[in-house]
Amino acid sequence: MSDEEEIAKLYHDMYAAMIAKDEAELNRIHDDAFVLVHMTGMHQEKKAYIRAIMDGTLNYFSEKTESLNVDVHGDEAEMTGHSRVVAAVFGGGRNTWPLALSFQVTRTPDGWKLAGAKASTY
C-alpha cells in the first residue's frame, strides 16, 4: 500500500471508530500530540477529544466521503477530506454537516498518525 493509500485509510478508519465509539482504534490512529481545532476555534487535545466521543458530547452516526486529497512530503503529509457527516455535538440536535477536515499527518515508528486537524464546513 502506498503512503497516500495508508493515509487515506486513516481518514476512513477515523470515521468508523468515531461512529462505533471505538476508543482503542481512536487512540491508535491519533498521535499523542493530536489537537483538533473545531469550527468555533476551540482547541481540543487528543484525550479530551476521544473522551468527548466516548461520553456522547460528540456523537457521530454516519459519514459519506465526497472528496479526499492527500499530499505527502517525506515523513509529513497534509490531507483534506470533505464528507457529509450526520452528528449531534455539544448538546445540539442531530444534523447533517458538510464537514471539511484539514489534517496534518506524520510518520511515526508505529506508522502514519493523525497529528492535528482543523474543522470547517464547505
C-alpha positions in Angstrom: 0.0 0.0 0.0 1.4 3.5 -0.9 1.8 6.2 1.7 -1.2 8.0 0.1 -3.4 5.0 0.4 -2.3 4.4 4.1 -3.0 8.0 5.0 -6.4 7.9 3.2 -7.2 4.7 5.1 -6.7 6.7 8.4 -9.5 9.1 7.3 -11.9 6.2 6.8 -10.7 4.4 9.9 -11.2 7.6 12.0 -14.8 8.0 11.0 -15.6 4.3 11.5 -14.1 4.5 15.0 -15.9 7.7 15.8 -19.2 6.1 14.8 -18.5 2.9 16.7 -17.1 4.8 19.7 -14.0 2.5 19.4 -11.6 4.1 21.9 -8.7 1.7 21.1 -8.9 2.5 17.4 -9.1 6.3 18.0 -6.0 6.1 20.2 -4.2 4.0 17.6 -4.7 6.4 14.7 -4.2 9.8 16.5 -0.8 10.9 17.5 -0.4 11.7 21.3 0.2 15.3 20.3 -3.1 15.5 18.2 -5.1 18.7 18.6 -8.5 19.3 16.8 -9.4 22.9 16.1 -13.2 23.0 16.0 -15.3 25.3 13.7 -15.8 27.5 16.8 -12.0 27.9 17.2 -12.0 25.7 20.3 -8.8 23.6 20.6 -9.3 20.0 21.9 -6.3 17.8 22.7 -6.4 14.1 21.9 -7.5 12.8 25.3 -10.3 15.3 25.7 -11.4 14.7 22.0 -11.6 11.0 22.5 -13.3 11.4 25.9 -16.0 13.6 24.3 -16.7 10.9 21.7 -16.9 8.2 24.3 -19.2 10.2 26.7 -21.5 11.4 23.9 -20.6 15.0 23.9 -19.6 14.3 20.2 -22.0 11.7 18.6 -21.3 10.6 15.1 -23.9 8.4 13.3 -22.7 8.2 9.6 -20.3 9.7 7.1 -20.2 9.8 3.4 -16.9 10.9 1.8 -17.3 13.4 -1.1 -13.6 14.1 -1.7 -10.3 13.2 -0.1 -6.9 14.6 -1.1 -3.5 13.5 0.3 -0.2 15.3 -0.3 2.9 13.6 1.1 6.2 15.3 1.8 8.7 12.7 3.2 7.6 11.9 6.7 4.9 14.6 6.8 1.6 14.8 4.9 -1.4 17.0 4.5 -4.8 15.5 4.0 -8.1 17.3 3.3 -11.4 15.5 3.4 -15.0 16.7 2.6 -17.7 14.5 4.0 -21.4 14.6 4.7 -21.5 13.8 8.4 -24.6 13.0 10.5 -23.8 14.1 14.0 -25.2 15.6 17.3 -22.5 17.6 19.0 -22.2 19.6 22.2 -25.9 19.1 23.2 -27.3 20.1 19.8 -29.7 18.1 17.8 -28.8 15.5 15.1 -27.9 17.3 11.9 -26.1 16.6 8.6 -22.9 18.6 8.3 -20.9 19.3 5.2 -17.7 18.9 7.2 -14.2 19.7 5.9 -11.3 18.4 7.9 -7.7 19.5 7.1 -5.2 17.2 8.7 -1.5 17.2 9.4 -0.3 13.7 9.3 3.1 12.4 10.5 5.0 9.1 10.0 5.9 7.5 13.4 7.7 4.3 14.2 4.2 2.8 14.5 3.1 4.1 11.1 1.2 7.1 9.9 -0.7 9.1 12.6 -3.1 12.0 12.5 -1.2 14.8 14.2 -3.7 17.6 14.0 -6.9 18.7 12.4 -8.9 21.8 11.6 -12.6 21.5 11.1 -14.8 23.8 8.9 -17.8 23.5 6.7 -17.9 23.6 2.9 
